[in-house]
């Protein structure tokens, strides 16, 4: 469904109180306002994304998202994990802050209370330029999926709530609907699940590692970078870029080794906008592409 289809859902949910006494109370409100599964799934996403803030203090305490308890059997482990997640969902709702596990636990809890089939999916995120070229090794992120009309739909309500500003280091609340029911191939650009069954067909860890770093603004946008596909670029080369369905003429780029913003000279061929980036021999670090002053993709520059 398109963004326009959810405008009425988002509008109604935006008028909800910013506090609910329990996940059950939030679920009751959603059940009273919506009947279809897809609207309920969106309502849960919108309320959490707009009202829960990312907890940088918890993240930086090195405890962000970690679960620690003892168990003797797989059954005991599962029972304790379920109880932990129930308690975490309530804490996240009450405090209105959390890291990815809190967001995910809250979405999972409310989704199930409104009658949806939901699951939490742990995996590896691609969220920093240094991740370019690195294979996914251990889970550092967790997100949700809900089954609608027999098909699992991917949801990342954590990243839907905003992002950390590279300029200030602070979390900025900015609702991003790009992480709701994301196309699996697009979701794969920065999500690699621990369980292969959640991967789109033919996708591999090697392909994930080789990708550029794509931002939330890119996931939400309508345009797509058709070239280059590799996240690692040679220096001392002129790199051609091709972007499909780009409506804007405001494209710029910056190389981290000198920090200068340069504006791209676009040419258009049909629905493809093209420009070139000249990487000098001394260029190093990362190349970032901007559209309308928003970072959309970052590439690693290969050392000479």
Buried (B, 14 or more C-beta within 10 A) or exposed (E): EEEEEBEEBBEBBEEBEEEBEBBEBBBBBBBEBBEEBBBBBBBBBBBBBBBBBBBBEBBEEEEBBEEEEEEEEEEEEEEBBEEBBBEBBBBBBEEBBBBBBBBBBBBBBBBBBBEBEBBBBBBBBBBEBEBBBBEBEEBBBBBBBBBBEEEBBBBBBBBBBBBBEEEEEEBEEBBBBBBBBBEBEBBBBBBBBEEEEBBEEEBEBEEBBBBBBBBBBBBBBEBEBBEBEBBBBEBEBEBEBBBBEBEBEEBBBBBBBEEEEBEBEBEEEEEBBBBEBEBEEEBBBBBBBBBEEBBBBBBBBBEE
